[in-house]
Every structure is written in C-alpha cells, then in structure tokens.
Amino acid sequence: FWAMKAMGWGLIMTFVLLIIWSMFSVTILHRVNMRLSPDKRKEDCEDAFASIFNSVLLLFQTLVAGDSWGACAVPVIKEAPMTFVIFAGALFSVTLGLTNLILAVIVDSAAAARDADMKVQIETKKQHEAELLGKWEGIIRMMDENGDGNITKHELLNAYEDQEEIRDTLTLLDIARPDLDMLFSLLDYDNNGSLSCNEFVSAIQRAQGQDMRMYMMLIRLQIGQLSRHMQAQCQGMAR
C-alpha cells in the first residue's frame, strides 16, 4: 500500500513536470521548429510543440518511454543550440531527479511499513504472552492444593496424575512424568521444597520458546560441568 501510494504521487509529479516543460516548449521550441525546412523536420514533428498536449505527449514519449529522442529534438537543437537547455532540463528533472526521488520515497515507505509491521508483531507477542501468563496462573491454582500460592513437588506430581488438562498441557511441552522430578529440582533454586508462581511461569515460558527436552539436556550438561569443576576444586584443596 505504501509503495503504491508513493508511486501514485510520483506519477502525478511526473505529469506536473511534463506540463511545466511543455509550456516552455510551446513558447520557445515551437517557433524554432517552424523555422526548420521541411527536409530537416519529420512529418510527425511538425506539430510536436504546437500545443501543451502535443508537447506533453512528445516529452512523455521521449523521456519516459525512451522512444525516438533524436527525431524531433536534435533538429531543433541544431537550429537553435540554446534550446538544448530545455531538453536537458526536462531530461534531468524527469528521468534522473524525479526517478531517484520516487525510489527514495518508495524505500522510505517500505521501511515505514516494515517498522509498523514490527510494532504489530511486538504487540501481538505481548498479548500472546499475557494470555499464556493468565493460562498458567489458572493451571497453578489448580495445582496448589493448600492455596498458599506455592507448588510443592507432591502437588506437581498429584496434579499431573489427576488433572487431565495439566497433563495435556505439559505433554504439549514434551514434559513427561519422569521429567517432573528433575524439572522441579532444577527450578527450585533456593532449595526450599516449593516453587512460587513466578518461578514456575518464568521457566515454562522459556521452555515454550524451545524444545523442552533440549532445554533440560542443556541444563543437565551445565550441571554436570559444574559438578566436575567443583570436584576438581575439592581435589586440589585436599592436596
């Protein structure tokens, strides 16, 4: 839409410039053209500058369409070299200056459209995350048997076994029953035996952006690497 709008305005500006140069053509070039002898002037060029319409048609044919530039222009320029200024001015303003201007407008419009689309995508993502947050808060309330706002490992396992909705939701994240023990242990950073709503939701949202088994495998590898590093440190201290 933005590109088509820019092209439309560019087309209007092109015809405005053609009309302006046609006025100079009717005023100056037509008199020079009439001074040409019939053998120097082609039949199609006899009335080329007689009216603004004819001049616009000729300039559009030669400048925009690129057809027969020398048929009418070269004899007139040879007859009156100063008329080259009019032809050159029309050439540079229409084909070079305006074309580059239209191209710049189209590029800027495309960039603006891309930025607008990016903003829409960001807003859509935020809305989707808010919906997911509300969904997981509802699931956590279903898990929280005693209503204290935290989830214990026992509550998590019971919810997985008893609540089909919770089991299906975790299955979609590729979280199976054997993964729950390790998942809970990894998420329980302070090792107090329970998870707050924020801890659980934050971990699940990260998991939804990637393959859950890969996510847990990377965590296992990091824990293994940390364990080996600590063992090496302990052995060094023992020596």
RAURFEN-V341389 format. One record per helix or strand. SS is the DSSP state (a for helix, b for strand). FROM is the first residue (numbers start at 1). LEN is the number of residues. Records with the same first field share a line. If there is no record, write none. Layout:
SS = FROM-LEN + FROM-LEN
//
This chain:
a = 2-34 + 43-3 + 52-13 + 69-11 + 81-63 + 153-10 + 164-9 + 179-9 + 197-12 + 212-27
b = 150-3 + 194-3
//
